[in-house]
Amino acid sequence: MDIRTEYATLPVNDGTSMRAYVAAPATPSTTGLLVMQEAFGVNSHIRGVTERLAREGYLAIAPELFHRTGAGFEGRYDDFPAVMTHMGALRDPSMEADLRAAHDWLRSKGAGENCASVGFCMGGRASFLAALTLPLKGAVSFYGGGIAPGPRGPGLLGRISELQAPVLLIWGGRDQHIGPDQVQATTEALKAAKKTYVNVEFSDADHGFFCDERASYNPVAAAEAWPLTLAFLKTNTSARGQGAAARS
């Protein structure tokens, strides 16, 4: 499927402006996707995922969540300390404002009423936060650290009653950043609140396994996770893409 890409500048209700990467199918779509970045920014990996999703028929937008501290930031995967300044400055109310701005943009294009989210790492948490904040149809979280309480904060499970959409949780069984206690706490909270969720663990995969630019890339797990993600999105939205698109 042919697509077009561009950067859009979105107004946020705190008075800031946020750049976002947009990929759209040639035929206008009425289904939108929020694509939530890793801690390393809206880099080539996230842009590539955004484009893959556009080829499936979605109007996909990846907002730059670090726009307040590092507009245009793209970190190296071997230099995690460089991202800490930006991650440490993130606050949920500001991220919620960013999510609303991206959702408003999708709505302005006719794709906001039937919308879902996908996120990776830090963005996995942001995708879950989006499902607490926006009227989404579904949310996918790849190895989303910080959903459950942990060393970096209280997490999001205290707000589980606000969850507005089914969620697909994808984890790596060898992930040393997100322990099994956090995975269990997340699923138990969802179950107790009678929320709709799918929980998947790839036993041989590490944190970041979906990203082919990281040392932890696991091609088998990534190949299995992609059609699962597409099936979840298709089931929970009305998008009807034409064929699977392999990333070049």
N, C-alpha and C positions, 0 to 999 in steps of 0.2 A: 504494500500500500504506500503510495506517495505521501510524503508529509512535508510540512514547512516548519521552520524553526525561527525563533526571534527572542529578543529580550524585551520584557515589558517593565515599566516603572510604575509601581502601585503606591497610592497614598495609604498610609496607616493612620488610624484614628488618634495616635499619640503625637501626631505632627511630623513624623518621620516619613521618608520615602524608602521603598524597598524594591530592589531589582529582582526579577524572577525570570527563569528560563522557561520558554513555552515551546511545546511541540504539538502540532495540530495536523490531523489528517486533511488531505486535500478536499474531501467532502466534509462540510461542517458537521460537527458532532454535537449532540445534545446531552452527552454524558461527560462529566469532568472528573479529573483525577488530580489530587494533591500529591506531589512526590516530595517526600521529606528527606533532606540531606543527611549524610553522615556528619561526624564532627569535622571532617576535612573539607566541608564546603560543597557548593554546587559545582563539583569538579567534572572531569570528563566521564567518570563512572556514572554519576547521577544524571548528567545530561544524556548519556547513552541509554540509561533506563527510561528516562522521560521520552526519548525518541522511540524506543521499542514499544512503549505503551501507546504512543500515538499511532504507530503502525497497526495496533490492534483495534483502532477506532475511537480512542479516547482523546479528548482535548486535555492535555497534561501540562501542569504548571509546577515548577520547582522553585519555591520562594527562597531567597537568601536570608536565612534566619540570623546570620551574624551581621546584618546590615548596620546595626548601631555601633558596632565596635570594629568591624573589618569588612566594609563593602567590597565585594569581589574576591574575598579571601578564598584561596585554594591551598590547603596544607599538604605536606608530603606525608605519606603513610609511615615513613620511618622517623618522623619528627613530631610525635604526639605532644611534647611540651609546648609547641608553638600554637596548638589549638586551645590550650587550657585557659588563656586569657579570655577568649571568646566564649567558651563553654561556661566558664565561671560567672560571666556577666549575664547569662540568660536567666530570665525569670518567667514563670508561667503566664502571668498576666500580659507581658509583652508578646510572648509567643502566641497567645490566644488572639491578640490584636492582629498579628501577622497572618494567622490562619484565616481570620475573618476577612482580611484584605484580599487574600488570594481567592477565597470563596466568593467574595463580592465580584472579583474580576471574572471568575467563571460564570457567575450569574449574569453579568453584563453581556456575555457572549452566548447566552442561552443554554449553558451547560452546568448551572449551579443547582438546579432542583434535583438532579439525579447524579450525585457526586459521591466519590469514595476517596480513600487515601491509602498511600503505600509509603512506608518509611524504613530506613536502615540504620541500625545502631542508635545514635542519638535521635535520628529521625524515626526509628521504631517507636520510641517514647512519644515523639511529636505526633505520630500518626494516631496513637492511642489517645493523646490529648485532643486531637482534632475530633475524635468520635465522642468526647465529652463536651465539646464546645459547639459543634456544628451539626446540622441535620443531615448527616451522612447516611448513605445506604450500606456502607461497609468500611472496614479499616484493616489493613494488613500491617503487622509489625514484625520485621525481621530483627531478631536479637536486640530487642528494645530494653536497654538498661535503664533503671530508674523508674520503671512502672511500679515495682514493689519497693517498700522501704529498704534503704540501704545506707552505706557510709556517706553518700552524697546528698541525702535528703529523705523526706518522708514518703516520696513516691506519689502515686495517683490513686491508689486503691481506696483511700478515704472518700473519694468522689465517685465510687463505682455506680452509685444510684443514678448518676447523671449520664451514664453511657447510653447513647442513642442509636447504636448500630451494632450488627454482628462484627466480631473481630476474628481474624486469623492470626495466631501467634506462631512464629517460626523461630526455633532455637537450634543452636549447635550443641551437641552432647559433650563436646570437648572445650566448651567456652569457659575459660578461667575468669572472665570478667563478670559473668552473670551465673551465680551458683544455682544449683538445683533448688535451694531453699527459696530463692526469689521466683523461680518458675512455679514452684508449688504454691507459694503465697498468692501469685497472680491467678492461677487457675482455681484455687479454692475460693478466692473472693468472688470471681465471676460465677462460680457454681452456687455459692451461697446467696448471691443477689439474683439468681435465676436469669442471668444474661446469656445470650447466644454467642458461643465461641467455638473455634476449632483450635486445638493445640497440637503442634507437630514438632517433634525433635528428630534431627538428623544425627544419629549417634556418632558418626565418624567426623563430624564437621566442627570447626572451631569458629570463634567470633569472626565476623566479616567474611564468611565463606562464600557469599554470593558475588563478591567483588573480584573480578579477574585482574585487578591491579594491585591486589594485596597478597602478601606471602601466604596468608591463610586461605586463599581461594581453593575451593573444593569443587572441581568441575562436575563431579557426579551429583553431589548434593544440590548444586546450583541448577543443573539440568532438570532435576526432579522437582525443585521448589518452584520453578517458573510456571509450568502448566498448572500446578496446584494454585498458584496465585491468580492466574488468568481465570481458572474455573470459578474460584471464589468471587472474583470481581464480576464476572459475567453473570453468575447466579444472582448476585445482589444488586446489579444495575441492569439497565436495558441496552448496554452497549453491545453491538454486534460487529466485531471486527472481522476482517477478511484474512484468515490465515495467520500463522505464527511467524514472527519476524526474527530471524537470527541476527544477532549483533555482529556487525562487520568489524 
